[in-house]
Amino acid sequence: MRALRREAPLLLLLLYGGAFAYVAFGRGVPAFDDHPGQLFRLWHALDRALPSAVWTAAWNPDWWGGYPELQFYPPGFAIVGAAIRAILLWRPTVETVYRLLCVVVYLAPGVTTYALLARVVGDRWLALPAAFLALTLSGDLRGGVEAGVRWGTLTTRLGFAWLPLLALSLRPWVEGGRLPRWAPPLAALAILSHPSTLPSVLALIGLASALSLLLRPERTAGQAAMTVALSLALTAFWSLPFVVRRAWVVPLTWGDLSLGLPGDLASRPVLVGIVATALLAWVAVGIRRRSFDALLAALPILLGALYFADRWLFSRGWSSLEPQRLLDGIAQAAVWAAGLGAGVVVDRLLSARADPRSRPLVALVVIAVAAVLPDRGVAPPSLLLWPAAEDWPTLEELTRRHHLDQLWSALRGGTDRVLFVTSSLRLDQSPDWYAPHSHVTSLTPLRSGREIVGGTFTHPSPMAARFYTGQATPPPRILTLAEKLDGQRLLGEPWERLSTAAFDRFARRLRIGTVVVPSREAGRARFLGPDYARIGEVAGFALFERRDRPWPRVERITTRRYRVLVSPTGGVWVPTGIAAYPLWTVKSAAGRLETRVDDWGLLELRVPVDLFEAELVYAEGWLEWTALIVFGTGAGAWLVWAVRGRAPSSPSRVRRAGRS
């Protein structure tokens, strides 16, 4: 019973968070906005890619002419999903794992913030308000409840959920000189969950290093260098190919700093209160004189400086990190600092009171005040406290309501690709691009067995960038969300100006056999011309089928092998319709064939005379295996380093330094 009373704050947090998660995810797989695409990625990672030793390099043939999906998308969510499935003996379906993953991602920031502040403040009840804020924080933050959970952009929220544990792992190093043995894997997990956590990771390790250097200058530099080196080595299986092959990804930078945070901060009293209360962390530093308190107090200031520096660099094209991505780290650091400062000050004020109910009462009053403070004419709300069922539709509900099974049934059986001229399914009649929608059509490859172009959210592949802009050369950044193009522009042109010839050239390249157009827009799709015949209407979409197939026959044997059958005319370049990538080779009875990349980034092969068949083979290269070796070496080095870190780092030397 005593243990239950001691953990009552955590139980209350979990009870509230669990009730929220049950309403949001208990009815089925969430399907609002990006969720269906994230479900597809998880399926690709767990059911198709995972058997491969270098599974992040596995080819996804189903979107955008093919793409090594996890080589350029943060794999942290798939790692956590695989861990959940492994703990449950690999029995749950991918859909069940995804729902559990959503629960974990929702709860994690609150739980890890509680773990940090309960240890640092020294009182579990006084840690509860900051944990509640970390759990419910929303607004325009990419890792907030609205964007990070309801919209389905899970990776950002998951990445920042590791940071409180990273900070906690650095505390023994800052305050006692013990090696931060858990810092490298926690830093690696944050970066693997989303690279936008990198500034926060480096800021935490940098501040910890600076404080340790002031107290223990003789060994800190080496320990700091080892911490950073091991952190990076533990990400190498993914980050090394990502960095070396970065030309094959187009960064998504669609944030608009003229809208939302930080511009509307003054209209959000809760966030203003958090920022103001964060200054109390310096009061805690003065009261307790602890070096780790100074780290938490200085962290929001350092991250704020990094934000303004990145904003200046980004506007000049010198940074690939979207400034809006840094706001999550600033908000989270401000919550920690506010929790520390308010917790220490309140603890001192209440320390003379013998009434044990005073601390729970103060914590609950602070939470109640934060929950009822209204925003002033801004959206989404600063704190998202409860999920309205109609705002969190499930995949089953959308499938039934919009008759999507009929659409997928109508698309089955074809061997060529399906083009969706829009990225999403609209969930109401609003014409605004930001109206409620779902990228549920991204599940078409799973439900119908057909590869697709379009039909999913903004994607970083060069082929997707060419599709969005209509340019043969991908832009340096993707600035416009795919939803903004729906019904407005296609291949970079307004629908009314897109010529039949231009569309036909694109369709031939990517072997587009079927085109899916929203029924209300079908009359505007004149760019289809006479080559595509309307074959029917289903689930609110008009289907157009190509009359002929003027491209070579390409048969998928596996996701890593394709057979290309060509007409008996040798010595020509044959288009494959498959996105080029360095890991593709072409083999035939005559040996390895010459290849090239066309002006749309698609692979072509040169067929000699009297050769009618070739085979495309996809296999990991030297870079992928080198990255795996670096990761394995780093993991072994970390184990040795962690064992050493179990003992205090020369305590007698620290004591002598203290006497001097």
C-alpha positions as CSV (number, residue, x, y, z in Angstrom):
1,M,0.0,0.0,0.0
2,R,2.9,2.4,0.8
3,A,4.4,1.7,-2.7
4,L,1.0,2.4,-4.2
5,R,0.7,5.8,-2.4
6,R,4.3,6.6,-3.4
7,E,3.5,6.0,-7.1
8,A,0.0,7.6,-7.0
9,P,1.1,10.6,-9.3
10,L,2.4,8.3,-12.0
11,L,-0.7,6.1,-11.7
12,L,-2.9,9.2,-12.1
13,L,-1.0,10.2,-15.2
14,L,-1.3,6.7,-16.7
15,L,-4.9,6.5,-15.8
16,Y,-5.7,9.8,-17.6
17,G,-3.4,9.0,-20.5
18,G,-4.7,5.4,-20.8
19,A,-8.3,6.7,-20.9
20,F,-7.4,9.1,-23.7
21,A,-5.6,6.4,-25.6
22,Y,-8.5,4.0,-25.2
23,V,-10.9,6.5,-26.8
24,A,-8.5,7.4,-29.5
25,F,-7.2,4.0,-30.5
26,G,-9.4,1.4,-28.7
27,R,-12.0,1.3,-31.5
28,G,-9.6,0.4,-34.3
29,V,-6.6,1.5,-36.4
30,P,-6.6,5.3,-36.6
31,A,-7.0,6.5,-40.2
32,F,-7.0,10.3,-40.0
33,D,-4.5,12.1,-42.2
34,D,-1.1,10.3,-42.3
35,H,-2.0,7.3,-40.2
36,P,-2.7,4.9,-43.1
37,G,0.7,5.7,-44.7
38,Q,2.4,5.1,-41.4
39,L,0.7,1.8,-41.1
40,F,1.9,0.9,-44.6
41,R,5.5,1.8,-43.6
42,L,5.2,-0.3,-40.5
43,W,4.0,-3.3,-42.5
44,H,6.9,-2.7,-45.0
45,A,9.3,-2.7,-42.1
46,L,8.0,-5.7,-40.1
47,D,6.5,-8.0,-42.6
48,R,8.6,-7.4,-45.8
49,A,11.9,-5.7,-44.9
50,L,12.8,-7.2,-41.6
51,P,14.1,-10.6,-42.8
52,S,16.9,-8.7,-44.5
53,A,20.1,-8.2,-42.6
54,V,20.3,-4.6,-43.7
55,W,16.6,-4.1,-43.5
56,T,16.6,-0.3,-43.7
57,A,17.9,-0.6,-47.3
58,A,15.0,-2.8,-48.4
59,W,13.2,-1.7,-51.5
60,N,9.6,-0.6,-51.4
61,P,8.2,-1.0,-54.9
62,D,4.7,0.2,-54.1
63,W,5.0,4.0,-54.0
64,W,6.5,6.4,-56.5
65,G,8.1,3.9,-58.9
66,G,9.9,2.4,-55.9
67,Y,12.0,3.8,-53.1
68,P,14.3,2.4,-50.3
69,E,11.7,3.6,-47.8
70,L,13.5,3.2,-44.5
71,Q,16.9,4.2,-45.8
72,F,15.6,7.8,-45.9
73,Y,12.8,7.7,-43.3
74,P,13.5,7.6,-39.6
75,P,13.4,3.9,-38.6
76,G,13.0,4.5,-34.9
77,F,9.2,3.9,-35.0
78,A,9.8,0.6,-36.8
79,I,12.4,-0.4,-34.2
80,V,9.9,0.2,-31.3
81,G,7.2,-1.6,-33.3
82,A,9.5,-4.6,-33.8
83,A,10.3,-4.6,-30.1
84,I,6.6,-4.5,-29.2
85,R,5.9,-7.4,-31.6
86,A,8.9,-9.4,-30.2
87,I,7.8,-8.9,-26.6
88,L,4.4,-10.3,-27.6
89,L,6.2,-13.3,-29.3
90,W,5.6,-12.0,-32.8
91,R,1.9,-13.0,-32.6
92,P,0.0,-9.7,-33.1
93,T,-0.8,-8.4,-36.5
94,V,0.8,-5.3,-37.9
95,E,-2.5,-3.5,-37.3
96,T,-2.4,-4.4,-33.6
97,V,1.2,-3.4,-33.3
98,Y,0.5,-0.1,-34.9
99,R,-2.3,0.7,-32.4
100,L,0.0,-0.3,-29.5
101,L,2.7,1.9,-31.0
102,C,0.3,4.8,-31.2
103,V,-0.4,4.4,-27.4
104,V,3.3,4.3,-26.6
105,V,4.0,7.3,-28.7
106,Y,1.2,9.3,-27.1
107,L,2.1,8.4,-23.5
108,A,5.9,8.5,-23.8
109,P,6.6,12.2,-23.5
110,G,4.5,12.5,-20.3
111,V,6.0,9.4,-18.7
112,T,9.6,10.2,-19.5
113,T,9.2,13.8,-18.3
114,Y,7.8,12.5,-15.1
115,A,10.7,10.2,-14.7
116,L,13.2,13.1,-15.2
117,L,11.5,15.6,-12.8
118,A,10.6,13.1,-10.1
119,R,14.3,12.4,-9.7
120,V,15.6,15.9,-10.2
121,V,12.9,17.7,-8.0
122,G,12.8,14.9,-5.5
123,D,9.0,14.9,-5.2
124,R,6.7,12.9,-7.3
125,W,3.6,15.1,-6.9
126,L,5.5,18.2,-7.8
127,A,6.7,16.5,-11.0
128,L,3.2,15.7,-12.1
129,P,2.1,19.1,-13.5
130,A,5.1,19.3,-15.9
131,A,4.5,15.6,-16.9
132,F,0.8,16.5,-17.6
133,L,1.9,19.4,-19.8
134,A,4.4,17.3,-21.7
135,L,1.7,14.7,-22.3
136,T,-1.0,17.1,-23.5
137,L,1.0,19.8,-25.2
138,S,-0.2,20.4,-28.8
139,G,-0.6,23.7,-30.7
140,D,1.5,23.8,-33.9
141,L,4.2,21.6,-32.5
142,R,5.1,18.7,-34.8
143,G,5.4,16.4,-31.8
144,G,2.3,17.7,-30.1
145,V,-0.9,15.7,-29.6
146,E,-2.6,17.2,-32.7
147,A,0.2,16.8,-35.2
148,G,2.2,14.1,-33.5
149,V,-0.7,11.8,-32.7
150,R,-4.0,12.8,-34.4
151,W,-2.4,13.6,-37.7
152,G,-0.1,10.5,-37.5
153,T,3.3,12.1,-37.7
154,L,4.4,9.8,-34.9
155,T,8.2,9.9,-35.5
156,T,8.8,13.5,-34.2
157,R,6.9,12.9,-31.0
158,L,8.7,9.6,-30.4
159,G,12.1,11.2,-31.0
160,F,11.5,13.9,-28.4
161,A,10.1,11.4,-25.9
162,W,13.6,9.9,-25.5
163,L,15.2,13.2,-24.6
164,P,14.1,13.3,-20.9
165,L,15.7,9.9,-20.4
166,L,18.9,11.2,-22.2
167,A,19.0,14.1,-19.8
168,L,18.5,11.8,-16.9
169,S,21.4,9.6,-18.1
170,L,23.7,12.6,-18.1
171,R,23.0,13.6,-14.5
172,P,25.4,11.2,-12.8
173,W,28.2,12.4,-15.2
174,V,27.5,16.1,-14.5
175,E,27.0,15.7,-10.7
176,G,29.2,12.8,-9.8
177,G,31.7,12.1,-12.5
178,R,30.3,8.7,-13.4
179,L,30.4,7.8,-17.1
180,P,27.1,8.5,-18.9
181,R,26.8,4.9,-19.9
182,W,23.2,5.0,-21.1
183,A,23.6,8.3,-23.0
184,P,24.8,6.8,-26.3
185,P,21.9,4.3,-26.9
186,L,19.3,6.9,-25.8
187,A,20.8,9.6,-28.0
188,A,20.9,7.1,-30.9
189,L,17.2,6.2,-30.3
190,A,16.2,9.8,-30.4
191,I,18.1,10.5,-33.6
192,L,16.8,7.3,-35.2
193,S,13.3,8.2,-34.3
194,H,13.7,11.6,-36.0
195,P,16.8,13.5,-37.0
196,S,15.2,16.8,-35.9
197,T,16.1,15.8,-32.4
198,L,19.8,16.1,-33.3
199,P,20.2,19.8,-32.1
200,S,18.5,18.9,-28.8
201,V,20.8,15.8,-28.4
202,L,23.9,17.8,-29.1
203,A,22.8,20.7,-26.9
204,L,22.2,18.3,-24.0
205,I,25.5,16.5,-24.4
206,G,27.3,19.9,-25.0
207,L,26.0,21.5,-21.9
208,A,26.7,18.4,-19.8
209,S,30.2,18.4,-21.2
210,A,30.8,22.1,-20.4
211,L,29.6,21.7,-16.8
212,S,31.6,18.5,-16.3
213,L,34.7,20.2,-17.8
214,L,34.4,23.0,-15.2
215,L,34.2,20.4,-12.4
216,R,36.5,17.7,-13.7
217,P,38.7,19.0,-16.5
218,E,41.2,16.2,-16.6
219,R,38.9,13.5,-18.1
220,T,35.8,15.2,-19.4
221,A,36.9,15.9,-23.0
222,G,37.7,12.3,-23.7
223,Q,34.4,11.1,-22.1
224,A,32.4,13.7,-24.1
225,A,34.1,12.7,-27.4
226,M,33.4,9.0,-26.6
227,T,29.7,9.7,-25.8
228,V,29.2,11.5,-29.1
229,A,31.2,8.9,-31.1
230,L,29.3,6.0,-29.6
231,S,26.0,7.8,-30.1
232,L,26.7,8.3,-33.8
233,A,28.1,4.8,-34.2
234,L,24.9,3.3,-32.9
235,T,23.0,5.1,-35.6
236,A,25.4,4.2,-38.4
237,F,23.4,1.3,-39.9
238,W,20.9,4.0,-41.0
239,S,22.6,7.4,-40.7
240,L,25.8,6.5,-42.7
241,P,23.9,5.5,-45.9
242,F,21.5,8.4,-45.4
243,V,24.4,10.9,-45.3
244,V,26.3,9.4,-48.2
245,R,23.3,8.9,-50.4
246,R,21.6,12.2,-49.4
247,A,21.2,13.1,-53.1
248,W,18.4,10.6,-53.3
249,V,16.2,12.4,-50.8
250,V,14.5,15.7,-51.2
251,P,14.0,17.4,-47.8
252,L,10.4,18.3,-46.7
253,T,10.3,21.9,-45.5
254,W,6.7,22.9,-45.7
255,G,6.5,24.8,-42.4
256,D,5.4,28.4,-42.6
257,L,6.9,30.5,-39.8
258,S,4.5,33.3,-40.6
259,L,1.6,31.2,-39.3
260,G,1.2,29.5,-35.9
261,L,4.1,29.2,-33.4
262,P,6.0,31.1,-32.5
263,G,4.0,34.0,-34.0
264,D,0.8,33.3,-32.0
265,L,2.6,32.6,-28.7
266,A,1.0,35.7,-27.1
267,S,-2.5,34.2,-27.7
268,R,-1.6,31.0,-25.8
269,P,-1.6,31.8,-22.1
270,V,-0.5,28.3,-21.1
271,L,2.6,28.4,-23.3
272,V,3.4,32.0,-22.1
273,G,3.0,30.7,-18.5
274,I,5.4,27.8,-19.3
275,V,8.0,30.2,-20.7
276,A,7.7,32.6,-17.8
277,T,7.9,29.8,-15.2
278,A,10.9,28.3,-16.9
279,L,12.9,31.3,-15.6
280,L,12.3,29.9,-12.0
281,A,14.8,27.3,-12.9
282,W,17.5,29.8,-12.3
283,V,16.0,30.4,-8.8
284,A,16.4,26.6,-8.2
285,V,20.0,26.9,-9.3
286,G,20.6,29.6,-6.7
287,I,18.8,27.7,-4.0
288,R,20.3,24.3,-4.5
289,R,23.6,25.1,-6.4
290,R,23.5,21.9,-8.4
291,S,25.2,21.7,-11.7
292,F,22.5,19.6,-13.3
293,D,19.9,22.2,-12.4
294,A,22.0,24.7,-14.3
295,L,21.9,22.3,-17.3
296,L,18.1,22.3,-17.3
297,A,17.9,26.0,-16.8
298,A,20.3,26.8,-19.6
299,L,18.9,24.3,-22.1
300,P,15.9,26.4,-23.4
301,I,18.2,29.4,-23.9
302,L,20.7,27.4,-25.9
303,L,18.0,25.8,-28.0
304,G,16.4,29.2,-28.6
305,A,19.7,30.5,-29.8
306,L,20.1,27.5,-32.1
307,Y,16.6,28.2,-33.4
308,F,17.4,31.7,-34.4
309,A,20.7,30.7,-35.9
310,D,19.0,28.0,-38.0
311,R,16.3,30.3,-39.1
312,W,18.9,32.7,-40.5
313,L,20.9,29.9,-42.1
314,F,17.7,28.2,-43.5
315,S,16.5,31.4,-45.2
316,R,19.8,31.5,-47.1
317,G,19.7,27.9,-48.1
318,W,22.6,26.9,-45.8
319,S,20.7,24.6,-43.6
320,S,18.5,21.6,-44.4
321,L,16.8,21.6,-40.9
322,E,13.5,23.3,-41.0
323,P,13.4,25.9,-38.1
324,Q,9.9,24.8,-37.1
325,R,11.3,21.4,-36.3
326,L,13.3,23.0,-33.5
327,L,10.3,24.4,-31.7
328,D,9.5,21.0,-30.1
329,G,12.9,20.9,-28.4
330,I,12.4,24.4,-27.1
331,A,8.9,23.7,-25.8
332,Q,10.0,20.5,-24.1
333,A,13.1,22.1,-22.5
334,A,10.9,24.9,-21.2
335,V,8.6,22.4,-19.6
336,W,11.5,20.7,-17.9
337,A,12.9,24.1,-16.7
338,A,9.4,25.2,-15.5
339,G,8.9,21.9,-13.7
340,L,12.3,22.2,-12.0
341,G,11.9,25.8,-11.0
342,A,8.3,25.6,-9.8
343,G,9.0,22.3,-8.1
344,V,12.0,23.4,-6.1
345,V,10.3,26.7,-5.1
346,V,7.1,25.1,-4.1
347,D,9.0,22.3,-2.2
348,R,10.8,25.0,-0.2
349,L,7.5,26.8,0.6
350,L,5.7,23.7,1.6
351,S,8.6,22.1,3.5
352,A,7.5,23.6,6.8
353,R,4.0,22.2,6.4
354,A,3.3,18.9,8.0
355,D,0.0,18.4,6.1
356,P,0.8,15.5,3.6
357,R,-2.2,16.6,1.4
358,S,-0.7,20.0,0.5
359,R,1.6,18.7,-2.3
360,P,-1.1,16.7,-4.1
361,L,-3.4,19.6,-3.8
362,V,-0.9,22.1,-5.2
363,A,-0.1,19.7,-8.1
364,L,-3.8,19.1,-9.0
365,V,-4.7,22.8,-8.7
366,V,-1.8,23.7,-11.2
367,I,-3.1,21.1,-13.6
368,A,-6.7,22.3,-13.3
369,V,-5.6,25.9,-14.0
370,A,-3.6,24.9,-17.0
371,A,-6.4,22.8,-18.3
372,V,-9.0,25.7,-18.1
373,L,-6.9,28.6,-19.4
374,P,-8.4,29.3,-22.8
375,D,-6.5,30.2,-25.9
376,R,-7.4,33.4,-27.7
377,G,-8.6,32.7,-31.2
378,V,-5.9,30.3,-32.2
379,A,-5.9,26.6,-33.3
380,P,-5.1,23.9,-32.7
381,P,-5.4,24.3,-28.9
382,S,-2.3,24.6,-26.8
383,L,-3.3,21.5,-24.8
384,L,-5.4,18.8,-26.4
385,L,-7.1,17.2,-23.4
386,W,-9.6,14.7,-24.8
387,P,-10.2,13.0,-28.2
388,A,-13.6,13.6,-29.8
389,A,-14.5,10.3,-31.5
390,E,-15.6,12.0,-34.7
391,D,-12.2,13.6,-35.0
392,W,-10.3,10.3,-34.7
393,P,-11.9,8.0,-37.4
394,T,-10.7,4.4,-37.7
395,L,-9.7,2.6,-40.8
396,E,-12.7,0.3,-40.4
397,E,-15.1,3.3,-40.2
398,L,-13.6,5.0,-43.2
399,T,-13.6,1.8,-45.3
400,R,-17.3,1.1,-44.5
401,R,-18.5,4.7,-44.8
402,H,-16.7,5.4,-48.1
403,H,-17.0,1.9,-49.6
404,L,-13.3,1.6,-50.0
405,D,-13.4,-2.2,-50.3
406,Q,-15.3,-1.7,-53.6
407,L,-12.5,0.6,-54.9
408,W,-9.7,-1.9,-54.0
409,S,-11.7,-4.7,-55.4
410,A,-12.1,-2.8,-58.7
411,L,-8.3,-2.2,-58.9
412,R,-7.3,-5.8,-58.3
413,G,-5.8,-7.9,-61.1
414,G,-3.8,-5.3,-63.0
415,T,0.0,-5.5,-63.4
416,D,0.6,-1.9,-64.3
417,R,0.5,1.1,-61.9
418,V,-2.4,3.0,-60.5
419,L,-2.2,6.8,-60.6
420,F,-4.2,8.7,-57.9
421,V,-4.4,12.3,-59.1
422,T,-5.1,13.4,-55.5
423,S,-3.2,12.5,-52.4
424,S,-6.1,11.9,-50.0
425,L,-9.7,11.1,-49.4
426,R,-11.7,14.1,-48.3
427,L,-13.8,13.5,-45.2
428,D,-16.2,16.4,-45.5
429,Q,-17.3,18.9,-48.2
430,S,-15.0,21.7,-47.3
431,P,-12.9,22.9,-50.3
432,D,-10.0,24.0,-48.1
433,W,-6.9,22.0,-48.6
434,Y,-6.5,21.6,-44.8
435,A,-10.0,20.2,-44.3
436,P,-10.2,16.8,-42.6
437,H,-8.8,14.2,-44.9
438,S,-7.1,10.8,-44.9
439,H,-4.3,9.4,-47.0
440,V,-6.1,6.0,-46.9
441,T,-5.4,5.4,-50.6
442,S,-1.8,4.8,-49.7
443,L,-2.9,1.4,-48.5
444,T,-3.9,0.4,-52.1
445,P,-0.9,-1.8,-52.6
446,L,-1.8,-3.8,-49.5
447,R,-5.5,-4.0,-50.3
448,S,-5.4,-4.5,-54.1
449,G,-1.8,-5.6,-55.0
450,R,-1.2,-2.7,-57.3
451,E,1.7,-0.3,-57.2
452,I,0.6,3.4,-57.0
453,V,1.8,6.9,-57.9
454,G,0.2,9.6,-55.8
455,G,-2.5,8.8,-53.3
456,T,-0.3,9.4,-50.3
457,F,1.2,12.2,-48.3
458,T,4.1,14.5,-49.2
459,H,7.0,12.2,-49.9
460,P,10.8,12.9,-50.0
461,S,11.7,10.7,-53.0
462,P,13.1,12.5,-56.1
463,M,10.3,10.9,-58.2
464,A,7.7,12.4,-55.9
465,A,9.4,15.8,-56.2
466,R,9.3,15.5,-60.0
467,F,5.6,14.6,-59.8
468,Y,4.8,17.6,-57.6
469,T,6.7,20.1,-59.6
470,G,6.7,18.7,-63.1
471,Q,10.4,19.4,-63.4
472,A,12.9,16.8,-64.6
473,T,15.4,18.1,-62.0
474,P,14.1,17.8,-58.4
475,P,14.0,21.0,-56.4
476,P,16.4,21.3,-53.4
477,R,13.4,21.2,-51.1
478,I,9.7,20.4,-51.1
479,L,8.0,23.5,-49.9
480,T,4.4,22.6,-50.7
481,L,2.3,19.9,-49.1
482,A,0.7,17.4,-51.5
483,E,-2.7,18.3,-50.1
484,K,-2.4,21.8,-51.5
485,L,-2.0,20.4,-55.0
486,D,-5.1,18.2,-54.9
487,G,-7.5,19.2,-57.6
488,Q,-5.4,22.2,-58.4
489,R,-2.1,21.2,-60.1
490,L,-0.7,18.0,-61.6
491,L,2.8,17.6,-62.8
492,G,3.4,21.2,-62.0
493,E,0.6,22.5,-64.1
494,P,-3.0,23.6,-63.5
495,W,-5.3,20.8,-64.6
496,E,-6.8,23.0,-67.3
497,R,-3.3,23.7,-68.8
498,L,-1.8,20.2,-68.6
499,S,-1.6,18.9,-72.2
500,T,-2.5,15.3,-73.2
501,A,0.9,14.9,-74.7
502,A,2.7,15.9,-71.5
503,F,0.6,13.6,-69.4
504,D,1.1,10.7,-71.9
505,R,4.9,11.1,-71.7
506,F,4.7,10.8,-67.9
507,A,2.2,7.9,-68.0
508,R,4.4,5.9,-70.4
509,R,7.5,6.4,-68.3
510,L,5.8,5.1,-65.1
511,R,3.5,2.4,-66.8
512,I,0.3,4.0,-65.6
513,G,-2.5,1.6,-66.6
514,T,-5.3,3.0,-64.4
515,V,-6.1,6.5,-63.3
516,V,-8.3,7.3,-60.3
517,V,-10.0,10.7,-60.2
518,P,-12.5,12.0,-57.6
519,S,-15.9,11.8,-59.3
520,R,-16.6,15.5,-58.8
521,E,-13.4,16.3,-60.7
522,A,-13.7,13.8,-63.5
523,G,-15.0,16.3,-66.0
524,R,-11.8,18.4,-65.5
525,A,-9.5,15.5,-66.3
526,R,-9.3,16.3,-70.0
527,F,-5.5,15.7,-69.9
528,L,-6.3,12.0,-70.0
529,G,-7.3,12.3,-73.7
530,P,-8.4,9.4,-75.8
531,D,-5.8,7.0,-74.5
532,Y,-7.8,6.4,-71.2
533,A,-11.4,5.3,-71.3
534,R,-13.7,5.8,-68.3
535,I,-14.7,2.3,-67.1
536,G,-16.9,3.1,-64.2
537,E,-17.3,4.9,-60.9
538,V,-16.9,3.4,-57.4
539,A,-16.5,4.7,-53.9
540,G,-16.7,8.3,-55.1
541,F,-13.9,7.9,-57.7
542,A,-14.0,7.6,-61.5
543,L,-11.8,5.0,-62.9
544,F,-10.0,5.4,-66.3
545,E,-8.2,2.5,-68.0
546,R,-5.6,2.8,-70.6
547,R,-6.6,1.3,-74.0
548,D,-3.1,0.1,-74.9
549,R,0.1,-0.8,-73.1
550,P,2.9,0.9,-75.1
551,W,5.7,-0.1,-72.7
552,P,7.8,-3.3,-72.1
553,R,6.4,-5.9,-69.9
554,V,7.9,-5.8,-66.4
555,E,7.0,-8.7,-64.0
556,R,7.8,-8.6,-60.3
557,I,9.3,-11.8,-59.1
558,T,10.1,-10.4,-55.6
559,T,10.6,-6.9,-54.4
560,R,14.3,-7.4,-55.2
561,R,13.9,-9.0,-58.6
562,Y,12.1,-8.1,-61.8
563,R,11.9,-9.7,-65.2
564,V,11.8,-7.4,-68.2
565,L,10.5,-8.8,-71.4
566,V,11.3,-6.8,-74.6
567,S,10.4,-7.0,-78.2
568,P,12.9,-8.6,-80.6
569,T,14.7,-5.3,-81.5
570,G,18.1,-5.3,-79.9
571,G,20.6,-2.5,-79.4
572,V,18.0,-0.1,-77.9
573,W,17.5,1.5,-74.5
574,V,14.5,-0.1,-72.8
575,P,12.6,1.8,-70.1
576,T,11.7,-0.1,-66.9
577,G,9.5,2.4,-65.2
578,I,11.4,1.7,-61.9
579,A,13.1,4.5,-60.0
580,A,16.9,4.4,-60.4
581,Y,19.0,3.7,-57.4
582,P,22.7,2.7,-57.0
583,L,21.8,-0.8,-55.6
584,W,20.1,-1.9,-58.9
585,T,22.0,-4.1,-61.4
586,V,20.7,-5.7,-64.6
587,K,21.6,-9.3,-65.5
588,S,20.9,-11.4,-68.6
589,A,22.0,-14.5,-70.4
590,A,24.6,-12.2,-72.1
591,G,26.0,-11.0,-68.7
592,R,25.5,-7.7,-67.0
593,L,23.8,-5.1,-69.1
594,E,24.5,-1.4,-69.4
595,T,22.2,0.9,-67.6
596,R,21.4,4.6,-67.5
597,V,19.0,7.0,-65.8
598,D,16.4,8.9,-67.9
599,D,15.5,12.5,-67.4
600,W,12.8,11.6,-64.9
601,G,15.1,9.5,-62.7
602,L,13.9,6.1,-64.0
603,L,16.2,3.2,-64.8
604,E,16.8,2.2,-68.4
605,L,18.7,-0.8,-69.7
606,R,20.4,-1.4,-73.0
607,V,19.5,-4.7,-74.7
608,P,21.8,-6.3,-77.3
609,V,20.5,-7.8,-80.4
610,D,18.6,-11.1,-80.1
611,L,18.1,-10.7,-76.3
612,F,14.5,-10.7,-75.3
613,E,14.7,-10.9,-71.5
614,A,16.6,-9.3,-68.7
615,E,16.5,-9.4,-64.9
616,L,16.7,-6.5,-62.5
617,V,18.4,-7.4,-59.2
618,Y,18.5,-5.3,-56.1
619,A,21.1,-6.0,-53.4
620,E,22.8,-4.1,-50.6
621,G,26.2,-2.6,-51.5
622,W,29.5,-2.0,-49.8
623,L,28.1,1.1,-48.1
624,E,25.2,-0.7,-46.4
625,W,27.5,-3.5,-45.2
626,T,30.1,-1.1,-44.0
627,A,27.5,0.9,-42.1
628,L,26.3,-2.4,-40.4
629,I,29.9,-3.2,-39.4
630,V,30.4,0.3,-37.9
631,F,27.1,-0.2,-36.0
632,G,28.2,-3.6,-34.7
633,T,31.6,-2.3,-33.7
634,G,30.0,0.7,-31.9
635,A,27.6,-1.6,-30.1
636,G,30.5,-3.7,-28.8
637,A,32.5,-0.7,-27.8
638,W,29.5,0.7,-26.0
639,L,29.1,-2.5,-24.0
640,V,32.7,-2.4,-22.8
641,W,32.4,1.3,-22.0
642,A,29.1,0.8,-20.1
643,V,30.6,-1.9,-17.9
644,R,33.4,0.5,-17.1
645,G,30.9,3.1,-16.3
646,R,29.3,1.1,-13.5
647,A,32.0,2.2,-11.1
648,P,32.6,5.8,-10.0
649,S,35.2,7.6,-12.1
650,S,38.2,8.0,-9.7
651,P,36.2,9.2,-6.6
652,S,39.4,9.8,-4.6
653,R,40.7,12.1,-7.3
654,V,37.4,14.0,-7.3
655,R,37.5,14.5,-3.6
656,R,41.1,15.7,-3.8
657,A,40.1,18.2,-6.5
658,G,37.3,19.4,-4.3
659,R,39.7,20.0,-1.3
660,S,42.0,22.1,-3.5
